[in-house]
Amino acid sequence: METTKLLTELSYKAIRSSGAGGQNVNKVSSKVVLTFDLANSQAFEDAEKELLFSKLANKLSNENLLILNCDEDRSQRKNKEIVTKRFLEIIKNALIVPKKRKATRIPRSVIEKRIKAKRNTSEIKQNRKKPDF
């Protein structure tokens, strides 16, 4: 992953934020919407793209666009920094390949211990019954 090349492919759009805030909300476009076209990206190799498509399937739109927005702060610049950081974190986490699970054998001592415990409980239950003469 080339971070510098990746950051050049991002497109930002500033829009007016919703919610409370009075006149400031009506005047200032502080909400930032980040759009990233994963299908046409040159920053990733084909294997990385396949991994991203599979891991980010529920976050991608029908046009394979990753859309993130941020309106946490009153400053447009700060919102842009926050949404960019969030985007890089999402991409970094999606590119992590999980380790393959190695199947391990159950130790003989554990199996014997379980069987011994079963035998013991069986004997206890047998001893509860009335003797058969």
ZADO-1210 file (C-alpha; in nm, 4 decimals, padded with zeros to 6 digits):
<atoms>
<atom x="00.0000" y="00.0000" z="00.0000" code="MET" pos="1"/>
<atom x="00.1396" y="00.3349" z="-00.1058" code="GLU" pos="2"/>
<atom x="-00.0022" y="00.5939" z="00.1346" code="THR" pos="3"/>
<atom x="00.1047" y="00.8996" z="-00.0667" code="THR" pos="4"/>
<atom x="-00.0456" y="00.7638" z="-00.3879" code="LYS" pos="5"/>
<atom x="-00.3556" y="00.6586" z="-00.1967" code="LEU" pos="6"/>
<atom x="-00.4096" y="01.0063" z="-00.0508" code="LEU" pos="7"/>
<atom x="-00.3984" y="01.1623" z="-00.3986" code="THR" pos="8"/>
<atom x="-00.6865" y="00.9368" z="-00.5100" code="GLU" pos="9"/>
<atom x="-00.9197" y="01.0588" z="-00.2347" code="LEU" pos="10"/>
<atom x="-01.1845" y="01.3149" z="-00.3154" code="SER" pos="11"/>
<atom x="-01.3273" y="01.5432" z="-00.0488" code="TYR" pos="12"/>
<atom x="-01.6506" y="01.7375" z="-00.0490" code="LYS" pos="13"/>
<atom x="-01.7546" y="01.9905" z="00.2146" code="ALA" pos="14"/>
<atom x="-02.1249" y="02.0220" z="00.2880" code="ILE" pos="15"/>
<atom x="-02.3343" y="02.1861" z="00.5548" code="ARG" pos="16"/>
<atom x="-02.3586" y="01.9802" z="00.8691" code="SER" pos="17"/>
<atom x="-02.6933" y="01.8763" z="01.0119" code="SER" pos="18"/>
<atom x="-02.8177" y="01.9042" z="01.3678" code="GLY" pos="19"/>
<atom x="-02.7974" y="02.1705" z="01.6337" code="ALA" pos="20"/>
<atom x="-02.5589" y="02.4624" z="01.6048" code="GLY" pos="21"/>
<atom x="-02.7728" y="02.7603" z="01.5158" code="GLY" pos="22"/>
<atom x="-02.6478" y="03.0108" z="01.2627" code="GLN" pos="23"/>
<atom x="-02.3077" y="02.8447" z="01.2292" code="ASN" pos="24"/>
<atom x="-02.4653" y="02.5288" z="01.0853" code="VAL" pos="25"/>
<atom x="-02.6604" y="02.7312" z="00.8309" code="ASN" pos="26"/>
<atom x="-02.3591" y="02.9326" z="00.7109" code="LYS" pos="27"/>
<atom x="-02.0526" y="02.7101" z="00.7321" code="VAL" pos="28"/>
<atom x="-01.9856" y="02.3917" z="00.5332" code="SER" pos="29"/>
<atom x="-01.7943" y="02.2034" z="00.7995" code="SER" pos="30"/>
<atom x="-01.9046" y="01.8444" z="00.7303" code="LYS" pos="31"/>
<atom x="-01.6535" y="01.6574" z="00.5136" code="VAL" pos="32"/>
<atom x="-01.7466" y="01.3635" z="00.2894" code="VAL" pos="33"/>
<atom x="-01.4581" y="01.1461" z="00.1702" code="LEU" pos="34"/>
<atom x="-01.5082" y="00.9360" z="-00.1424" code="THR" pos="35"/>
<atom x="-01.2678" y="00.6664" z="-00.2601" code="PHE" pos="36"/>
<atom x="-01.3089" y="00.4635" z="-00.5796" code="ASP" pos="37"/>
<atom x="-01.1657" y="00.1233" z="-00.4946" code="LEU" pos="38"/>
<atom x="-01.2221" y="-00.0310" z="-00.8382" code="ALA" pos="39"/>
<atom x="-01.0169" y="00.2330" z="-01.0244" code="ASN" pos="40"/>
<atom x="-00.7449" y="00.2726" z="-00.7624" code="SER" pos="41"/>
<atom x="-00.3807" y="00.2495" z="-00.8743" code="GLN" pos="42"/>
<atom x="-00.2407" y="00.2381" z="-00.5189" code="ALA" pos="43"/>
<atom x="-00.3161" y="-00.1312" z="-00.4666" code="PHE" pos="44"/>
<atom x="-00.2116" y="-00.4519" z="-00.6364" code="GLU" pos="45"/>
<atom x="-00.4740" y="-00.6974" z="-00.7611" code="ASP" pos="46"/>
<atom x="-00.4368" y="-00.9290" z="-00.4606" code="ALA" pos="47"/>
<atom x="-00.4767" y="-00.6349" z="-00.2219" code="GLU" pos="48"/>
<atom x="-00.7849" y="-00.5152" z="-00.4121" code="LYS" pos="49"/>
<atom x="-00.9483" y="-00.8583" z="-00.3860" code="GLU" pos="50"/>
<atom x="-00.8816" y="-00.8621" z="-00.0123" code="LEU" pos="51"/>
<atom x="-01.0267" y="-00.5116" z="00.0259" code="LEU" pos="52"/>
<atom x="-01.3358" y="-00.5980" z="-00.1803" code="PHE" pos="53"/>
<atom x="-01.4056" y="-00.9005" z="00.0372" code="SER" pos="54"/>
<atom x="-01.3418" y="-00.7298" z="00.3722" code="LYS" pos="55"/>
<atom x="-01.5121" y="-00.3980" z="00.2913" code="LEU" pos="56"/>
<atom x="-01.8086" y="-00.5459" z="00.1005" code="ALA" pos="57"/>
<atom x="-02.0658" y="-00.4089" z="00.3451" code="ASN" pos="58"/>
<atom x="-01.9096" y="-00.0600" z="00.3431" code="LYS" pos="59"/>
<atom x="-01.8896" y="-00.0197" z="-00.0353" code="LEU" pos="60"/>
<atom x="-02.1660" y="00.1339" z="-00.2444" code="SER" pos="61"/>
<atom x="-02.3038" y="-00.0236" z="-00.5647" code="ASN" pos="62"/>
<atom x="-02.0407" y="00.1657" z="-00.7669" code="GLU" pos="63"/>
<atom x="-01.7589" y="00.0266" z="-00.5439" code="ASN" pos="64"/>
<atom x="-01.7138" y="00.3612" z="-00.3729" code="LEU" pos="65"/>
<atom x="-01.6093" y="00.3847" z="-00.0110" code="LEU" pos="66"/>
<atom x="-01.7878" y="00.6872" z="00.1362" code="ILE" pos="67"/>
<atom x="-01.6995" y="00.8206" z="00.4803" code="LEU" pos="68"/>
<atom x="-01.8198" y="01.1415" z="00.6404" code="ASN" pos="69"/>
<atom x="-01.7273" y="01.3394" z="00.9477" code="CYS" pos="70"/>
<atom x="-01.9065" y="01.6259" z="01.1215" code="ASP" pos="71"/>
<atom x="-01.7579" y="01.5846" z="01.4692" code="GLU" pos="72"/>
<atom x="-01.5846" y="01.9205" z="01.4822" code="ASP" pos="73"/>
<atom x="-01.6844" y="02.2750" z="01.3864" code="ARG" pos="74"/>
<atom x="-01.3685" y="02.3091" z="01.1797" code="SER" pos="75"/>
<atom x="-01.3679" y="02.1767" z="00.8237" code="GLN" pos="76"/>
<atom x="-00.9906" y="02.1203" z="00.8348" code="ARG" pos="77"/>
<atom x="-01.0140" y="01.9134" z="01.1520" code="LYS" pos="78"/>
<atom x="-01.3016" y="01.7069" z="01.0096" code="ASN" pos="79"/>
<atom x="-01.0911" y="01.6422" z="00.6999" code="LYS" pos="80"/>
<atom x="-00.8023" y="01.5193" z="00.9159" code="GLU" pos="81"/>
<atom x="-01.0352" y="01.2966" z="01.1207" code="ILE" pos="82"/>
<atom x="-01.2010" y="01.1372" z="00.8176" code="VAL" pos="83"/>
<atom x="-00.8636" y="01.0801" z="00.6469" code="THR" pos="84"/>
<atom x="-00.7249" y="00.9145" z="00.9605" code="LYS" pos="85"/>
<atom x="-01.0370" y="00.6985" z="00.9854" code="ARG" pos="86"/>
<atom x="-01.0056" y="00.5998" z="00.6179" code="PHE" pos="87"/>
<atom x="-00.6399" y="00.4984" z="00.6541" code="LEU" pos="88"/>
<atom x="-00.7254" y="00.2941" z="00.9649" code="GLU" pos="89"/>
<atom x="-01.0054" y="00.1103" z="00.7815" code="ILE" pos="90"/>
<atom x="-00.7776" y="00.0308" z="00.4868" code="ILE" pos="91"/>
<atom x="-00.4916" y="-00.0783" z="00.7140" code="LYS" pos="92"/>
<atom x="-00.7176" y="-00.3132" z="00.9123" code="ASN" pos="93"/>
<atom x="-00.8734" y="-00.4564" z="00.5952" code="ALA" pos="94"/>
<atom x="-00.5321" y="-00.5428" z="00.4497" code="LEU" pos="95"/>
<atom x="-00.4379" y="-00.7590" z="00.7491" code="ILE" pos="96"/>
<atom x="-00.4361" y="-01.1244" z="00.6434" code="VAL" pos="97"/>
<atom x="-00.5534" y="-01.3501" z="00.9270" code="PRO" pos="98"/>
<atom x="-00.3223" y="-01.6334" z="01.0301" code="LYS" pos="99"/>
<atom x="-00.4260" y="-01.9838" z="00.9305" code="LYS" pos="100"/>
<atom x="-00.5415" y="-02.1934" z="01.2221" code="ARG" pos="101"/>
<atom x="-00.3261" y="-02.4950" z="01.2964" code="LYS" pos="102"/>
<atom x="-00.5313" y="-02.7944" z="01.4061" code="ALA" pos="103"/>
<atom x="-00.3877" y="-02.9451" z="01.7225" code="THR" pos="104"/>
<atom x="-00.4346" y="-03.2949" z="01.8625" code="ARG" pos="105"/>
<atom x="-00.5996" y="-03.3452" z="02.1987" code="ILE" pos="106"/>
<atom x="-00.3383" y="-03.4907" z="02.4364" code="PRO" pos="107"/>
<atom x="-00.3906" y="-03.8517" z="02.5487" code="ARG" pos="108"/>
<atom x="-00.3782" y="-03.7479" z="02.9156" code="SER" pos="109"/>
<atom x="-00.6743" y="-03.5135" z="02.8658" code="VAL" pos="110"/>
<atom x="-00.8791" y="-03.7877" z="02.6961" code="ILE" pos="111"/>
<atom x="-00.7949" y="-04.0373" z="02.9725" code="GLU" pos="112"/>
<atom x="-00.8809" y="-03.7799" z="03.2411" code="LYS" pos="113"/>
<atom x="-01.2233" y="-03.7186" z="03.0793" code="ARG" pos="114"/>
<atom x="-01.2989" y="-04.0919" z="03.0518" code="ILE" pos="115"/>
<atom x="-01.1925" y="-04.1458" z="03.4138" code="LYS" pos="116"/>
<atom x="-01.4248" y="-03.8649" z="03.5266" code="ALA" pos="117"/>
<atom x="-01.7133" y="-04.0181" z="03.3270" code="LYS" pos="118"/>
<atom x="-01.6488" y="-04.3588" z="03.4846" code="ARG" pos="119"/>
<atom x="-01.6401" y="-04.1999" z="03.8280" code="ASN" pos="120"/>
<atom x="-01.9752" y="-04.0209" z="03.7834" code="THR" pos="121"/>
<atom x="-02.1240" y="-04.3417" z="03.6406" code="SER" pos="122"/>
<atom x="-02.0148" y="-04.5368" z="03.9505" code="GLU" pos="123"/>
<atom x="-02.1577" y="-04.2679" z="04.1797" code="ILE" pos="124"/>
<atom x="-02.4945" y="-04.2927" z="04.0020" code="LYS" pos="125"/>
<atom x="-02.4849" y="-04.6743" z="04.0147" code="GLN" pos="126"/>
<atom x="-02.4250" y="-04.6611" z="04.3912" code="ASN" pos="127"/>
<atom x="-02.7359" y="-04.4465" z="04.4380" code="ARG" pos="128"/>
<atom x="-02.9637" y="-04.7278" z="04.3172" code="LYS" pos="129"/>
<atom x="-03.1147" y="-04.9819" z="04.5548" code="LYS" pos="130"/>
<atom x="-02.9264" y="-05.3113" z="04.5522" code="PRO" pos="131"/>
<atom x="-03.0799" y="-05.5864" z="04.3390" code="ASP" pos="132"/>
<atom x="-03.1000" y="-05.9159" z="04.5406" code="PHE" pos="133"/>
</atoms>
